[in-house]
Amino acid sequence: MKLALETKGLAKTYLAGTPQEVQALKPTDLQFEVGKFYAVIGKSGSGKSTLLHLLGALDTPTAGEVWIGDENVYELNDRDRARLRRRRIGFVFQAYNLLMEHSVRENITLPVDLDGRDLDEEYFDKIVDSLDIRDQLHKYPMQLSGGEQQRVAIARALISRPNIVLADEPTGNLDTKNGEIVLELLISTAKAFNQTVILVTHDLDIASRAERLIVIDNGFVSAEHQS
């Protein structure tokens, strides 16, 4: 079993030592295999988004470790952690977070441009064709539907060839039909490039598509299921 990501005793407490203390994530040990699709499900406030943010180095844990490959994420300095985040993790959020003054192509290639690397045009072509957005490349985000904008956001998440794709309610702003299309494209595209997908959702239908289901309740991983 080859691991893409692993947590050891990962925990997060907000306002520690105060009357308002909240243990958002209790000590958690999880393993995520390369190329598999995971769903993290739980009620609002259960800790699932906290877990996702810690996995993606968007927040700092109170305790524990996150390993991506042979790198202990939170032992890295800020610069190296930012580098790891740019190159090894792709993010897809409920809000598309596209730059409205930039074309679709410019939005997709932004992570590579910011990292000062040359664009792999062959890989770029494969992504935009897989997501069926080639005809949109010269348009601007406001000219696209919600489903099309989320496809662009997925392409942007994949363009750096990340090992891991973290998705937080990626279909939350879409109707049922477009949500299903976007979800299928996310799963199939990441699978084609052997990327691990970890998706947070409260939707049981979406969660049922995962190869492994992680249930979080009140900051505690209460169950793991293999589909």
DAKANOR-V435986 format. One record per residue. RES is the residue in one letter. OMEGA is omega in radians with two decimals (999 if undefined). BURIAL is # if it has 9 or more other ideal C-beta (glycine too) atoms within 8 Angstrom, else .. D_CENTER is the distance of its C-alpha to the mean C-alpha in whole Angstrom. Layout:
{{RES/OMEGA/BURIAL/D_CENTER} {RES/OMEGA/BURIAL/D_CENTER}}
//
This chain:
{{M/3.12/./21} {K/-3.08/./19} {L/2.99/#/16} {A/-3.02/#/13} {L/3.13/#/12} {E/3.02/#/15} {T/3.12/#/16} {K/3.12/./19} {G/-3.05/#/21} {L/-3.10/#/18} {A/3.11/#/19} {K/3.07/#/19} {T/3.07/#/22} {Y/3.10/./23} {L/-3.10/./26} {A/3.09/./27} {G/3.12/./31} {T/3.09/./32} {P/-3.12/./33} {Q/-3.07/./29} {E/3.12/#/27} {V/3.08/./24} {Q/-3.02/#/23} {A/3.11/#/19} {L/3.11/#/18} {K/-3.06/./21} {P/-2.95/./21} {T/3.04/#/19} {D/-3.14/./19} {L/3.05/#/16} {Q/-3.14/./16} {F/-3.08/#/13} {E/3.11/#/15} {V/2.99/#/14} {G/-3.11/./13} {K/-3.13/#/13} {F/-3.13/#/11} {Y/3.00/#/11} {A/3.05/#/11} {V/-3.03/#/11} {I/3.12/#/14} {G/3.13/#/16} {K/3.05/./19} {S/-3.13/./18} {G/-3.09/./18} {S/-3.12/#/18} {G/-3.06/#/15} {K/3.11/#/12} {S/3.05/./11} {T/3.10/#/12} {L/-3.11/#/11} {L/3.14/#/7} {H/3.09/#/9} {L/3.09/#/11} {L/-3.09/#/9} {G/3.13/#/7} {A/3.07/#/11} {L/3.12/./11} {D/-3.12/./14} {T/-3.13/./17} {P/3.00/#/18} {T/3.13/./21} {A/3.03/./22} {G/-3.02/#/20} {E/2.95/#/18} {V/3.12/#/15} {W/2.98/#/16} {I/-2.99/#/14} {G/-3.13/./17} {D/-3.12/./20} {E/3.03/./18} {N/-2.92/./18} {V/-3.01/#/16} {Y/2.92/#/18} {E/3.11/./21} {L/3.02/#/20} {N/-3.04/./22} {D/-3.10/./20} {R/-3.12/./20} {D/3.10/./19} {R/3.09/#/16} {A/3.09/./15} {R/3.13/#/16} {L/-3.13/#/14} {R/-3.14/#/11} {R/-2.95/#/12} {R/-2.98/#/13} {R/-3.13/#/11} {I/3.01/#/7} {G/-3.09/#/6} {F/3.00/#/4} {V/-3.09/#/5} {F/3.08/#/7} {Q/3.00/./11} {A/-2.99/./13} {Y/3.08/#/12} {N/3.08/./14} {L/3.09/#/16} {L/-2.98/./19} {M/-3.11/./22} {E/3.14/./24} {H/3.12/#/23} {S/3.09/#/23} {V/3.13/#/20} {R/-3.12/./21} {E/3.09/#/20} {N/-3.11/#/17} {I/-3.04/#/16} {T/-3.06/#/17} {L/-3.13/#/17} {P/3.12/#/15} {V/3.13/#/17} {D/-3.13/./20} {L/-3.13/./19} {D/3.10/#/19} {G/-3.13/./22} {R/3.07/./22} {D/3.12/./23} {L/3.01/#/21} {D/-3.03/./22} {E/3.14/./23} {E/3.11/./23} {Y/3.08/#/20} {F/-3.13/#/19} {D/-3.14/./22} {K/-3.13/#/20} {I/-3.07/#/17} {V/3.08/#/18} {D/3.11/./21} {S/-3.11/#/18} {L/3.07/#/17} {D/3.13/./20} {I/-3.12/#/20} {R/-3.11/./23} {D/-3.10/./25} {Q/-2.94/#/23} {L/-3.08/#/23} {H/3.07/./26} {K/3.09/#/25} {Y/-3.03/#/24} {P/-3.10/#/21} {M/3.11/./24} {Q/-3.06/./25} {L/3.01/#/22} {S/3.11/./22} {G/3.12/#/18} {G/3.11/#/17} {E/3.11/#/18} {Q/3.13/#/16} {Q/3.05/#/13} {R/3.09/#/14} {V/3.12/#/14} {A/3.09/#/11} {I/3.10/#/9} {A/3.11/#/12} {R/3.14/#/11} {A/-3.06/#/8} {L/-2.93/#/10} {I/-3.14/#/13} {S/-3.08/#/13} {R/-3.11/./13} {P/3.02/#/10} {N/-2.98/#/11} {I/3.03/#/7} {V/3.12/#/4} {L/-3.06/#/1} {A/-3.11/#/3} {D/-3.12/#/6} {E/-3.00/#/10} {P/3.14/#/9} {T/-3.02/#/13} {G/-3.12/./14} {N/-3.05/./16} {L/3.03/#/17} {D/-3.01/./20} {T/-3.09/./21} {K/-3.12/./21} {N/3.07/#/19} {G/3.12/#/16} {E/3.13/#/17} {I/-3.12/#/18} {V/3.13/#/14} {L/-3.14/#/13} {E/3.12/./15} {L/3.10/#/14} {L/-3.11/#/11} {I/-3.05/#/12} {S/-3.13/#/15} {T/3.12/#/14} {A/3.12/#/11} {K/-3.13/#/14} {A/-3.12/./16} {F/3.04/./15} {N/-3.14/./14} {Q/3.10/#/11} {T/3.12/#/9} {V/3.04/#/7} {I/-2.99/#/6} {L/3.07/#/6} {V/-3.14/#/8} {T/2.96/#/12} {H/-3.05/./15} {D/-3.10/./16} {L/3.13/./18} {D/3.09/./19} {I/-3.12/#/15} {A/-3.10/#/15} {S/3.13/./18} {R/-3.04/#/16} {A/3.04/#/14} {E/3.08/./16} {R/-3.09/#/16} {L/3.11/#/15} {I/-3.10/#/15} {V/3.11/#/17} {I/3.13/#/17} {D/3.11/#/20} {N/3.07/./21} {G/-3.07/#/19} {F/3.05/./20} {V/-3.01/#/19} {S/-3.12/./22} {A/2.98/./21} {E/-3.11/./19} {H/3.04/./20} {Q/-3.14/./20} {S/999/./20}}
//
